[in-house]
Amino acid sequence: MKHRIVVLGAGYAGAIAAGRLAKRLHPDDTEITVVNADADFVERVRMHQLATGQHLKPRPLTDVYAGTGVEVRQARVTAVDVDRKTVALVAEHGTDEIGYDTLVYALGSTAADHGVPGVVEHAYDIAGRPSALRLRDRLDQFAAGGTVLVVGGGLTGLEAVTEIAEARPDLNVAIAARGGLGDWLNEKAQRHLRGVCDRLGITVHEHADIARVEATGAVTVDGRVLPAQVTVWTAGFAVHPIAAATSLTVAPTGQIVVDATMRSVSHPEVYAVGDAALAEGPGGKPLRMSCATGGPMAWQAADAIAARLTGRKIPKAALRYFNQCISLGRRDGIIQYVTADDRAKPSLLTGRLAARYKEIICTGAAWGVSHPTLYPVRRHHIAATRAEILTAVS
């Protein structure tokens, strides 16, 4: 019987892991299945563009994996039983259950409301395609002079607020940051960011910790009222609760705790990558939720799985940071170079050059996902029987 590998989620991390496994393992010995709720690979790093009405190229997963031997199942994961090694699914025609020998958990994350009252009822987010399209529809209904407040001063918030302000200069756009605007960047980058906000007419509310969101805006913990007809919530991400409902060892965040090869510390037949995993980076700091780490985590997991199945040496991927790429609309940006553990260096790029750099990164990432086996393929046979493999990892 073939060794069954099931990949849950086809965002950047899951899609890359599945394609890399298809390059490393011989189809005579393995059966690779990708389960994803959406029929397409979604470029999550472009959701702020989608929300402002820009067209994104569709990338059907069946086209992505055509000819690779990877089977695509469009379904929503409702539960994982790591003791029985099964996954419960809901698809168009009802419920189903599939079994696995090796599981790659890559279900990613969604917007986190952090328990702030009113977020669920009144705020929009851009954590995925459905929510970005919902925001797009709302912005399309807006007449000139409407007010938009983006809550969250991180990378997502900065990209969202500048994209909205550039696409809709007829709106009154503001951002509420819990700390100082871009205060993790170096001083030159912060100055550039403030200049962009000034140029685009963005009102900046700093040190604005939001206590609640209302239909007419947001209220800070110190009583400031920030008016808005539309509030966009970008104040962090949270993982899906599925892993926490299993016997897997998870962190307080709900992320699966993994070792240096992205394998669960409690269940060796389970690997986790991307936002769903808590992995240690340089200096012992947890890797942050980002595309920048999701790809290398997927490389490491796929290579480790293939190596263990084929009896080869496990290679090591570089789980570190090099830069933070921030688009500030379509014609401006910041490339902040960082240390391995994600601290800002003095060097950076800004302006149109930074915007082009960011676009190359985004385009390259999507191209790589869409051509999973274009690079040299070296498929190896499994070196042991299924019983021997299961014994080795148990």
C-alpha positions in Angstrom: 0.0 0.0 0.0 1.1 3.6 -0.7 2.2 5.9 2.1 -0.6 8.4 2.5 0.4 12.1 3.0 -2.4 14.6 3.6 -1.7 18.3 3.5 -4.4 20.4 5.2 -4.5 23.9 3.8 -3.1 25.3 0.5 -2.0 28.7 1.5 1.7 29.6 0.9 3.0 27.0 3.4 0.7 24.1 2.6 0.9 24.6 -1.2 4.7 24.8 -1.2 5.0 21.7 1.1 2.7 19.6 -1.2 4.6 20.6 -4.3 8.0 20.0 -2.7 6.8 16.5 -1.5 5.7 15.7 -5.1 9.3 16.5 -6.3 11.0 14.4 -3.6 8.9 11.3 -3.4 8.1 8.7 -6.1 4.4 8.4 -6.9 4.6 4.6 -7.0 5.1 4.7 -3.2 3.2 7.7 -2.0 -0.2 9.3 -2.3 -0.3 13.0 -1.7 -3.6 14.7 -1.1 -4.2 18.5 -0.5 -7.3 19.5 1.3 -8.4 23.1 0.9 -11.7 25.0 1.4 -11.1 27.2 -1.6 -10.7 25.9 -5.2 -7.9 28.4 -5.8 -4.6 29.2 -4.4 -5.2 32.6 -2.8 -2.4 35.2 -2.6 -3.1 36.3 0.9 -0.4 39.0 0.8 -2.5 40.8 -1.8 -5.8 40.9 0.1 -5.5 44.7 0.5 -5.3 45.0 -3.2 -8.4 42.8 -3.7 -10.3 44.9 -1.2 -9.7 48.0 -3.2 -11.0 46.6 -6.4 -7.9 45.3 -8.1 -8.0 42.1 -10.1 -6.0 39.1 -9.0 -5.1 36.3 -11.3 -7.1 33.1 -10.5 -4.9 30.1 -9.7 -7.0 26.9 -9.6 -5.3 24.3 -7.4 -6.2 21.6 -10.0 -4.1 23.6 -12.5 -1.3 24.1 -10.0 -0.9 20.4 -9.3 -1.8 19.1 -12.8 0.7 16.4 -13.8 2.3 16.3 -10.4 0.4 13.3 -8.9 -1.0 15.5 -6.1 -4.8 15.0 -5.6 -6.8 18.1 -4.7 -9.8 17.8 -2.4 -12.0 20.9 -2.1 -13.4 20.6 1.4 -13.4 22.3 4.8 -11.6 20.6 7.7 -13.8 20.2 10.7 -11.7 18.0 13.0 -8.5 16.0 13.2 -8.2 12.8 15.2 -4.5 12.3 15.7 -5.0 9.0 17.6 -7.0 7.4 14.8 -5.0 9.4 12.1 -8.1 10.7 10.4 -9.4 14.0 9.2 -13.1 14.9 9.2 -14.3 17.0 6.2 -17.3 18.9 4.9 -17.6 19.2 1.2 -20.3 20.2 -1.3 -22.0 16.8 -1.2 -21.8 16.2 2.6 -19.4 15.0 5.2 -16.4 12.7 4.7 -13.4 11.3 6.5 -9.9 10.5 5.1 -7.0 8.7 6.7 -3.3 9.5 6.7 0.1 8.1 7.5 1.8 11.5 7.6 -0.1 14.7 8.1 1.0 18.2 7.2 -1.1 20.7 9.1 -1.1 24.1 7.4 -4.6 25.6 8.1 -3.1 29.0 8.7 -4.8 31.8 10.6 -7.7 34.2 10.5 -8.3 37.7 12.0 -8.1 37.9 15.8 -10.6 40.1 17.6 -8.7 39.7 20.9 -12.0 39.8 22.7 -12.6 43.4 21.9 -16.4 44.1 21.9 -18.0 45.0 18.6 -15.3 43.7 16.3 -17.3 40.7 15.1 -20.5 42.8 14.7 -19.1 46.0 13.1 -15.6 45.5 11.7 -14.3 44.3 8.4 -11.0 42.4 7.9 -8.8 41.3 5.1 -7.5 38.0 6.5 -8.9 36.0 3.6 -10.6 36.3 0.2 -14.3 36.2 1.4 -13.7 39.0 3.9 -11.6 41.1 1.5 -14.4 40.8 -1.1 -16.9 41.9 1.6 -14.9 45.0 2.3 -14.6 45.7 -1.4 -18.3 45.6 -1.8 -18.7 48.0 1.1 -16.1 50.4 -0.3 -17.8 50.3 -3.7 -21.0 51.6 -2.1 -19.2 54.6 -0.5 -19.7 58.1 -1.8 -17.0 60.8 -1.6 -16.4 62.0 1.9 -16.9 58.7 3.6 -14.8 57.8 6.6 -12.6 54.7 6.9 -10.6 53.7 10.0 -8.0 50.9 9.9 -7.2 49.5 13.3 -3.8 48.0 13.6 -0.4 49.5 13.0 1.4 46.3 11.9 2.4 45.3 8.3 -1.2 44.4 7.3 -2.6 47.7 8.7 0.0 49.8 7.0 -0.6 48.1 3.6 -4.3 48.3 4.0 -4.6 51.9 5.0 -2.2 53.2 2.2 -3.9 51.0 -0.4 -7.3 52.3 0.5 -6.2 55.9 0.7 -4.4 55.7 -2.7 -7.3 53.9 -4.4 -9.9 56.2 -2.9 -8.5 59.7 -2.5 -12.1 61.0 -2.1 -12.4 59.2 1.3 -11.3 60.3 4.7 -8.9 57.5 5.8 -7.3 57.1 9.2 -5.2 54.5 11.0 -5.1 53.7 14.7 -1.9 52.2 16.0 -1.5 50.8 19.5 2.0 52.1 19.7 3.9 54.6 17.6 3.5 54.5 13.8 5.9 52.0 12.5 7.9 52.2 15.7 9.7 48.9 15.0 11.3 50.3 11.9 14.5 52.4 11.8 14.2 56.2 12.0 14.6 56.8 8.3 11.9 54.3 7.5 9.6 55.9 10.1 10.1 59.3 8.5 9.3 57.9 5.1 6.2 56.2 6.4 4.9 59.4 7.9 5.7 61.3 4.7 3.6 58.7 2.7 0.7 59.1 5.2 0.9 62.9 4.8 1.0 62.6 1.0 -2.1 60.3 1.0 -4.0 62.4 3.5 -4.1 59.7 6.1 -5.0 60.7 9.7 -2.7 58.9 12.2 -3.9 58.0 15.7 -0.9 56.8 17.7 -1.0 55.0 21.1 -4.6 54.2 20.4 -5.6 51.0 22.2 -9.1 50.2 21.1 -11.6 49.3 23.8 -14.6 48.7 21.6 -15.8 49.0 18.0 -19.2 50.5 17.3 -21.2 51.0 14.1 -20.0 54.6 13.9 -16.3 54.0 14.7 -14.0 52.9 17.6 -13.4 54.1 21.1 -10.0 53.9 22.8 -9.3 52.8 26.4 -8.7 56.4 27.3 -12.0 57.5 25.9 -11.1 58.9 22.6 -13.7 58.5 19.9 -12.4 57.7 16.4 -15.3 58.2 14.0 -15.7 55.8 11.0 -18.4 54.6 8.7 -16.2 51.6 8.0 -13.8 50.1 10.5 -11.2 47.6 9.1 -9.7 45.4 11.8 -6.1 44.3 11.2 -4.9 44.0 14.8 -3.3 40.5 14.6 -4.1 37.0 13.6 -5.3 33.8 15.4 -5.1 30.2 14.4 -8.1 28.0 13.8 -9.1 26.1 17.0 -8.9 22.6 15.3 -5.4 21.7 16.6 -6.2 22.8 20.2 -9.2 20.3 20.2 -6.8 17.4 19.6 -4.2 15.7 21.8 -1.4 17.5 20.0 0.9 19.6 22.1 -0.1 23.2 21.4 1.0 26.6 22.6 -1.3 29.0 24.4 -1.9 30.6 21.0 -3.3 27.3 19.7 -0.3 26.8 17.4 1.2 23.3 17.2 4.6 23.1 18.9 7.1 21.7 16.5 10.8 20.8 16.5 13.5 22.1 14.1 12.2 19.8 11.4 8.6 21.1 11.8 7.5 17.8 13.3 5.0 17.9 16.2 6.8 17.4 19.5 4.1 15.0 20.7 3.0 13.2 17.5 5.9 12.3 15.1 3.6 11.6 12.2 2.2 15.2 12.3 4.1 18.2 10.8 2.9 21.8 11.1 4.0 24.7 8.9 3.1 28.4 8.5 0.9 30.3 10.9 -0.4 27.1 12.4 3.0 26.1 13.8 5.0 27.5 16.7 8.6 27.1 15.6 11.8 28.5 17.2 13.8 31.0 15.2 17.1 32.7 15.8 17.8 33.7 19.4 15.1 31.3 20.6 12.4 33.7 19.5 9.2 32.2 18.0 8.9 32.8 14.3 6.2 35.3 13.5 3.2 34.6 11.4 4.3 35.6 7.9 4.8 34.5 4.3 8.5 35.1 4.9 8.7 32.2 7.3 5.9 30.0 5.9 7.9 29.1 2.8 11.1 28.0 4.6 9.0 26.1 7.1 7.3 24.3 4.3 10.7 23.5 2.7 12.0 22.1 5.9 8.9 20.0 6.6 8.8 18.5 3.1 12.5 17.7 3.0 12.4 16.2 6.5 9.4 14.0 5.6 11.0 12.9 2.3 14.3 12.2 4.0 12.8 10.1 6.8 10.8 8.1 4.3 13.6 7.5 1.9 16.4 7.0 4.5 18.3 10.1 3.5 20.0 12.8 5.6 17.6 15.6 6.7 18.7 19.0 5.2 18.3 22.2 7.2 16.4 25.2 5.9 17.4 28.7 7.0 14.6 29.7 9.4 15.6 33.4 9.7 14.6 36.8 8.5 16.3 39.0 5.9 13.9 41.9 5.4 10.4 43.2 5.9 8.7 44.2 2.6 5.9 46.8 3.0 3.9 48.1 0.1 2.5 51.6 0.6 0.1 51.7 -2.3 1.1 50.7 -5.8 3.9 53.2 -6.3 5.7 53.4 -2.9 7.0 51.1 -0.3 9.6 50.3 2.4 12.1 47.4 2.3 13.4 47.3 5.9 16.5 45.0 6.2 16.5 43.1 9.4 18.7 40.9 11.5 18.2 37.1 11.6 15.9 37.6 14.6 13.9 40.3 12.9 15.3 43.5 14.3 15.6 46.6 12.1 19.0 47.3 10.6 20.1 50.8 9.4 19.8 49.9 5.8 16.6 50.1 3.8 15.0 50.8 0.4 12.1 53.2 -0.1 9.9 54.7 -2.8 9.3 53.2 -6.2 12.3 50.9 -6.0 10.9 49.4 -2.8 7.5 49.0 -4.4 9.0 47.1 -7.4 11.1 44.9 -5.0 7.9 44.0 -3.1 6.1 43.2 -6.3 8.9 40.9 -7.5 8.8 39.1 -4.1 5.0 38.6 -4.3 5.0 37.6 -8.0 7.9 35.2 -7.4 6.2 33.5 -4.5 3.0 32.9 -6.5 4.9 31.7 -9.5 6.8 29.2 -7.4 3.5 27.8 -5.9 2.0 27.6 -9.4 5.0 25.7 -10.8 5.7 23.2 -8.0 7.7 20.7 -10.0 9.3 22.9 -12.7 12.6 22.9 -11.0 14.7 19.7 -11.3 12.7 16.8 -9.8 14.5 14.0 -8.0 11.8 11.6 -6.9 13.1 8.8 -4.6 11.5 5.6 -3.6 10.5 4.9 0.0 13.2 2.9 1.7 11.0 0.9 4.0 7.6 -0.7 4.2 4.7 1.2 5.7 4.9 -0.9 8.9 8.6 -0.2 9.3 8.0 3.6 8.7 5.2 3.7 11.2 7.3 1.9 13.7 10.2 4.3 13.1 8.1 7.4 13.8 6.1 6.1 16.7 
